[in-house]
Amino acid sequence: MFNRDLPFWPDGWSDPSRRRQPKPRATGLTMVIDKGMGRAAFYDLMELAAPYIDIYKLGFGTSILYPGKFLQQKVEEAKTWNLHIMPGGTLFEIALCKSTLEAYIEQVKAIGFNAVEISDGTFPLPADLRKRAISTAADAGLIVYSEFGKKSADFRAEQDELLRTLEADLLAGASYVIVEARESGTVGVFDGKGKVETSFLLDIHKAAGSLADRLIWEAPQKEQQVALIQTLGASVNLGNIAGADVLAVETLRRGLRGDTAAMMAERRAATCE
């Protein structure tokens, strides 16, 4: 008889890679983008997949449209599962057009968010204001995720600019720097068809040195997730993952899916062999 309070599968089968770290972890982060998930779906996602999620982003300006009570419930529930939860960077950019940095940070804190995204993907942000936004948010006790890149369809990441931004943002107080790809996965390090040049990824990773682990690569498409894990390893940080794809991404990290099983598993002879 199975004890229904315990996993049905043998414990040793859950991670063929034998390298997956439990939360809280500093690498192998999975950032989910929520584009308007309802109450039942959200609570189901938390119950099923929260152990495999590290950061939860209420995409772009969607949190503005939430009923206030539900927004706070969502934020508080995410925190009970030890997630960093934040509004999207586009909302930060719009807020700066309408009000002040201090007013935005105060409102983020009042709602209960424990993290914030600082970006300039749509509206240009002078370097001194970017630095002040990061440091102000960090000083307010928020975990800061800055974003590198533009949302225009022709944006392609350049190595030197990315590395300069990474170093400057971390020095200002950011915990990680997200590399923009949009929810479509067609900008940044990806071309218009969502393809990535793996040699370019490796060059950036090598040049970043010890700071490479502080990059989060937006990768909404399955082929992109596979390419990043195969190129940079299972501990690569991935962003803009759909809620429905969290377990699928986790299987890629652990070698529980055909795309990465061979590279992760330590093969042993079965009894029948």
C-alpha positions as CSV (number, residue, x, y, z in Angstrom):
1,M,0.0,0.0,0.0
2,F,1.2,3.5,-0.8
3,N,1.3,6.2,1.9
4,R,-0.5,9.0,0.1
5,D,1.3,11.6,2.1
6,L,4.6,10.6,0.4
7,P,5.7,10.6,-3.2
8,F,4.7,7.4,-5.1
9,W,8.0,7.3,-7.1
10,P,11.3,6.2,-5.5
11,D,13.1,9.3,-4.2
12,G,16.3,8.6,-6.2
13,W,14.4,8.8,-9.5
14,S,13.4,12.5,-9.1
15,D,16.8,13.9,-10.1
16,P,18.9,11.9,-12.5
17,S,21.3,14.8,-12.7
18,R,21.9,14.6,-9.0
19,R,22.8,18.3,-9.1
20,R,19.4,20.1,-8.6
21,Q,19.5,22.4,-5.6
22,P,16.5,22.9,-3.4
23,K,15.2,26.4,-2.6
24,P,16.4,28.9,-1.6
25,R,19.0,28.6,-4.4
26,A,21.3,31.2,-6.0
27,T,21.5,29.5,-9.5
28,G,19.1,27.4,-11.5
29,L,16.4,30.1,-11.0
30,T,13.0,29.8,-12.7
31,M,11.1,33.1,-13.2
32,V,7.4,32.7,-14.1
33,I,5.5,35.4,-16.0
34,D,1.9,35.6,-15.1
35,K,-0.1,37.4,-17.8
36,G,-3.4,37.4,-15.9
37,M,-3.9,34.0,-14.2
38,G,-7.2,33.6,-12.3
39,R,-7.6,32.6,-8.7
40,A,-8.1,28.8,-9.1
41,A,-5.4,28.4,-11.6
42,F,-2.9,30.4,-9.5
43,Y,-3.6,28.4,-6.3
44,D,-3.3,25.2,-8.3
45,L,0.0,26.3,-9.7
46,M,1.3,27.1,-6.2
47,E,0.3,23.8,-4.8
48,L,1.8,21.8,-7.7
49,A,4.8,23.8,-8.8
50,A,5.9,26.4,-6.2
51,P,9.0,24.3,-5.2
52,Y,10.3,24.7,-8.8
53,I,9.6,28.5,-9.0
54,D,11.9,31.1,-7.6
55,I,10.6,34.4,-9.0
56,Y,7.0,35.3,-9.9
57,K,6.3,38.3,-12.2
58,L,2.9,39.8,-12.8
59,G,3.7,40.7,-16.4
60,F,3.9,44.2,-17.8
61,G,1.0,46.3,-16.3
62,T,-1.4,43.5,-15.5
63,S,-1.3,44.1,-11.8
64,I,-3.0,47.5,-12.3
65,L,-6.1,45.7,-13.5
66,Y,-6.5,43.3,-10.6
67,P,-9.2,43.8,-7.9
68,G,-7.2,45.1,-5.0
69,K,-8.1,42.3,-2.6
70,F,-7.1,39.6,-5.1
71,L,-3.8,41.3,-5.9
72,Q,-2.8,41.3,-2.2
73,Q,-4.0,37.8,-1.8
74,K,-1.9,36.7,-4.7
75,V,1.1,38.5,-3.4
76,E,0.8,37.1,0.1
77,E,0.2,33.5,-1.2
78,A,3.3,33.7,-3.4
79,K,5.4,34.8,-0.4
80,T,4.1,31.9,1.8
81,W,5.7,29.6,-0.9
82,N,9.0,31.6,-0.5
83,L,8.8,33.2,-3.9
84,H,10.0,36.6,-4.9
85,I,7.0,38.3,-6.4
86,M,7.1,41.6,-8.4
87,P,5.2,43.7,-10.9
88,G,6.5,43.9,-14.4
89,G,9.1,46.3,-15.5
90,T,6.9,48.1,-18.0
91,L,4.7,49.2,-15.1
92,F,7.8,50.7,-13.5
93,E,8.6,52.6,-16.7
94,I,5.0,54.0,-17.0
95,A,5.0,55.0,-13.3
96,L,8.1,57.1,-13.8
97,C,6.3,58.9,-16.6
98,K,3.3,59.6,-14.4
99,S,4.8,60.1,-11.0
100,T,8.1,59.7,-9.0
101,L,10.4,56.9,-8.3
102,E,9.8,57.2,-4.6
103,A,6.0,57.1,-5.0
104,Y,6.3,53.9,-7.1
105,I,8.6,52.1,-4.6
106,E,6.3,53.2,-1.8
107,Q,3.2,51.7,-3.6
108,V,5.1,48.4,-4.4
109,K,5.9,48.1,-0.7
110,A,2.4,49.0,0.4
111,I,0.9,46.2,-1.8
112,G,3.3,43.7,-0.2
113,F,5.6,42.9,-3.1
114,N,9.0,41.7,-1.9
115,A,10.8,42.3,-5.3
116,V,10.8,44.8,-8.1
117,E,11.9,44.9,-11.7
118,I,13.8,48.0,-13.0
119,S,13.8,48.3,-16.8
120,D,13.9,50.7,-19.7
121,G,12.7,48.5,-22.5
122,T,10.1,51.0,-23.7
123,F,11.1,54.4,-22.3
124,P,14.8,55.4,-22.2
125,L,16.2,55.7,-18.7
126,P,19.4,57.8,-18.1
127,A,22.2,55.9,-16.5
128,D,22.1,58.0,-13.3
129,L,18.4,57.5,-12.9
130,R,18.7,53.8,-13.5
131,K,21.4,53.6,-10.8
132,R,19.3,55.6,-8.4
133,A,16.2,53.5,-9.1
134,I,18.1,50.3,-8.3
135,S,19.7,51.6,-5.2
136,T,16.5,53.2,-3.9
137,A,14.6,50.0,-4.3
138,A,17.3,47.9,-2.7
139,D,17.6,50.4,0.2
140,A,13.8,50.0,0.7
141,G,14.3,46.3,1.3
142,L,13.2,45.0,-2.1
143,I,15.0,42.4,-4.1
144,V,15.9,44.1,-7.3
145,Y,15.9,42.5,-10.7
146,S,17.0,44.9,-13.4
147,E,16.5,44.2,-17.1
148,F,18.8,44.7,-20.0
149,G,17.4,45.3,-23.4
150,K,14.7,46.9,-25.5
151,K,11.3,45.6,-26.5
152,S,11.7,46.8,-30.1
153,A,11.6,43.9,-32.7
154,D,15.1,44.8,-34.0
155,F,16.9,44.7,-30.6
156,R,19.8,42.4,-30.4
157,A,22.1,42.1,-27.4
158,E,25.6,43.3,-27.7
159,Q,28.2,41.6,-25.4
160,D,30.1,44.7,-24.3
161,E,27.0,46.6,-23.4
162,L,25.4,43.7,-21.6
163,L,28.6,43.1,-19.5
164,R,28.8,46.8,-18.6
165,T,25.2,46.9,-17.6
166,L,25.6,43.7,-15.6
167,E,28.5,45.1,-13.6
168,A,26.9,48.5,-13.0
169,D,23.5,47.2,-12.0
170,L,25.0,44.7,-9.5
171,L,27.2,47.4,-8.1
172,A,24.1,49.6,-7.6
173,G,22.3,46.9,-5.7
174,A,20.5,44.6,-8.2
175,S,20.5,40.9,-7.3
176,Y,20.2,39.7,-10.9
177,V,20.1,41.2,-14.4
178,I,17.4,39.8,-16.7
179,V,18.3,39.6,-20.5
180,E,15.2,40.8,-22.4
181,A,13.6,38.4,-24.9
182,R,10.0,39.5,-24.5
183,E,7.2,37.0,-24.0
184,S,7.6,36.1,-27.7
185,G,11.2,35.2,-27.3
186,T,12.2,37.0,-30.5
187,V,14.6,39.8,-29.3
188,G,17.8,40.0,-27.2
189,V,20.0,37.0,-27.8
190,F,17.4,35.5,-30.1
191,D,16.6,36.3,-33.7
192,G,13.2,37.1,-35.2
193,K,12.4,33.3,-35.3
194,G,13.5,32.6,-31.8
195,K,16.8,31.0,-32.6
196,V,20.0,31.6,-30.6
197,E,23.6,31.4,-31.6
198,T,25.1,29.1,-28.9
199,S,28.7,30.4,-29.5
200,F,27.5,33.9,-28.6
201,L,26.0,32.6,-25.4
202,L,29.2,30.9,-24.5
203,D,31.2,34.0,-25.3
204,I,29.1,36.1,-22.9
205,H,29.2,33.5,-20.2
206,K,32.9,33.2,-20.4
207,A,33.5,37.0,-20.5
208,A,31.1,37.5,-17.5
209,G,33.2,35.2,-15.4
210,S,31.9,34.8,-11.8
211,L,29.0,37.3,-12.6
212,A,27.5,34.9,-15.2
213,D,25.4,33.3,-12.5
214,R,23.7,36.7,-12.0
215,L,22.2,36.7,-15.4
216,I,18.6,35.5,-16.0
217,W,17.9,34.6,-19.6
218,E,14.3,35.1,-20.8
219,A,13.4,32.0,-22.7
220,P,9.6,31.5,-23.2
221,Q,9.9,28.9,-26.0
222,K,10.7,25.2,-25.3
223,E,13.5,25.1,-27.9
224,Q,15.2,28.1,-26.2
225,Q,15.0,26.5,-22.8
226,V,16.6,23.3,-24.2
227,A,19.3,25.3,-26.0
228,L,20.2,27.3,-22.9
229,I,20.3,24.3,-20.7
230,Q,22.4,22.3,-23.2
231,T,24.8,25.2,-23.7
232,L,25.1,26.7,-20.2
233,G,24.0,23.8,-18.0
234,A,21.1,22.9,-15.8
235,S,21.9,25.7,-13.3
236,V,21.2,28.4,-15.9
237,N,18.7,31.0,-14.8
238,L,15.6,31.1,-17.0
239,G,12.9,33.8,-17.2
240,N,9.5,34.4,-18.8
241,I,8.4,30.8,-18.2
242,A,4.7,30.3,-18.5
243,G,3.0,28.8,-15.5
244,A,1.9,25.8,-17.5
245,D,5.5,25.1,-18.5
246,V,7.1,25.1,-15.0
247,L,7.2,21.3,-14.5
248,A,8.3,20.8,-18.1
249,V,11.3,23.2,-17.5
250,E,12.1,21.4,-14.3
251,T,12.2,18.0,-16.1
252,L,14.7,19.6,-18.5
253,R,16.9,20.7,-15.7
254,R,16.9,17.3,-14.0
255,G,17.2,15.1,-17.1
256,L,13.7,13.8,-16.9
257,R,12.9,14.7,-20.5
258,G,14.4,13.2,-23.6
259,D,16.0,16.5,-24.7
260,T,18.4,16.5,-21.7
261,A,18.2,13.0,-20.3
262,A,21.4,11.8,-21.9
263,M,23.5,14.7,-20.7
264,M,22.2,14.6,-17.2
265,A,21.9,11.0,-16.2
266,E,24.5,8.7,-14.7
267,R,23.5,5.5,-16.5
268,R,23.6,2.3,-14.6
269,A,22.8,-1.2,-15.8
270,A,19.2,-2.3,-15.1
271,T,18.5,-5.7,-13.6
272,C,17.3,-7.0,-16.9
273,E,20.7,-6.1,-18.5
